[in-house]
Amino acid sequence: MLVDIDHLLASPIFDPNRCSFGFHLFHSYYAIGVYVILLFFKRPYNIIGLGLLLHMLTDFIDCLFMYNTCSSCLENAPAQRLLEAINKLLF
């Protein structure tokens, strides 16, 4: 998806121990707010918003898996407090 083009702005471009949720521009909390607003527009914008939100959900699930296997890898992650709170609820 084009939403992952923001990975090209990061240094390094790929880091296996980095949670993209909350780190990259199009994966930020502000961007997610825009994706929610897209749900209230007519087609095709609401479908695009839904797809982007599902992409954010899968990235967040990836971050949760990463947090469970290597919590020290995400010590400086922008979404660390959110990951800790959800991890406590789930496990």
C-alpha positions as CSV (number, residue, x, y, z in Angstrom):
1,M,0.0,0.0,0.0
2,L,1.1,3.6,-0.5
3,V,0.7,4.2,3.2
4,D,4.0,2.4,3.7
5,I,5.9,4.9,1.5
6,D,6.6,6.8,4.8
7,H,9.1,4.1,5.6
8,L,11.4,5.6,3.0
9,L,11.7,8.7,5.2
10,A,13.1,6.7,8.2
11,S,16.7,5.9,8.9
12,P,17.3,3.0,8.5
13,I,14.5,2.3,6.1
14,F,13.8,-1.1,7.6
15,D,14.4,-2.0,11.2
16,P,13.1,-5.4,12.3
17,N,12.8,-4.2,15.9
18,R,11.0,-1.0,15.2
19,C,7.2,-0.6,15.7
20,S,5.9,1.4,12.8
21,F,2.7,2.2,14.7
22,G,3.2,5.8,16.0
23,F,6.7,6.0,14.5
24,H,6.1,6.8,10.8
25,L,4.2,9.8,9.5
26,F,1.3,7.9,8.0
27,H,1.2,5.6,11.0
28,S,0.8,8.4,13.6
29,Y,-2.1,9.1,15.8
30,Y,-3.0,12.2,13.8
31,A,-3.0,10.2,10.6
32,I,-5.3,7.6,12.2
33,G,-7.7,10.4,13.1
34,V,-7.8,11.4,9.5
35,Y,-8.5,7.8,8.5
36,V,-11.4,7.7,10.9
37,I,-12.8,10.9,9.4
38,L,-12.6,9.3,6.0
39,L,-15.1,6.7,7.1
40,F,-17.8,9.4,7.1
41,F,-17.3,10.4,3.5
42,K,-18.9,8.8,0.5
43,R,-17.3,6.1,-1.6
44,P,-14.5,5.6,-2.4
45,Y,-13.1,7.6,0.5
46,N,-14.8,5.6,3.2
47,I,-13.5,2.3,1.7
48,I,-10.0,3.8,1.6
49,G,-10.4,4.9,5.2
50,L,-11.4,1.4,6.2
51,G,-8.5,-0.1,4.4
52,L,-6.1,2.3,6.1
53,L,-7.5,1.6,9.5
54,L,-7.3,-2.2,8.9
55,H,-3.6,-1.6,7.9
56,M,-3.0,0.3,11.1
57,L,-4.7,-2.6,13.1
58,T,-2.4,-5.2,11.5
59,D,0.7,-3.0,12.2
60,F,-0.4,-2.6,15.8
61,I,-0.9,-6.4,16.1
62,D,2.6,-6.9,14.8
63,C,3.8,-4.4,17.4
64,L,2.0,-6.4,20.1
65,F,3.7,-9.7,19.0
66,M,7.0,-7.9,18.9
67,Y,6.4,-6.5,22.4
68,N,5.6,-9.9,23.8
69,T,8.8,-11.5,22.4
70,C,11.2,-8.6,22.9
71,S,9.8,-5.8,25.1
72,S,13.3,-4.2,25.5
73,C,13.3,-3.7,21.7
74,L,10.5,-1.2,22.0
75,E,11.8,0.8,25.0
76,N,11.8,4.1,23.0
77,A,8.8,3.3,20.8
78,P,6.2,6.1,20.6
79,A,3.5,3.5,21.2
80,Q,5.2,1.9,24.2
81,R,2.7,3.0,26.9
82,L,-0.2,1.9,24.7
83,L,1.4,-1.5,24.1
84,E,2.0,-2.0,27.8
85,A,-1.6,-1.1,28.7
86,I,-3.1,-3.5,26.1
87,N,-0.6,-6.2,26.9
88,K,-1.7,-6.0,30.6
89,L,-5.3,-6.3,29.5
90,L,-4.7,-9.3,27.2
91,F,-2.1,-11.3,29.2
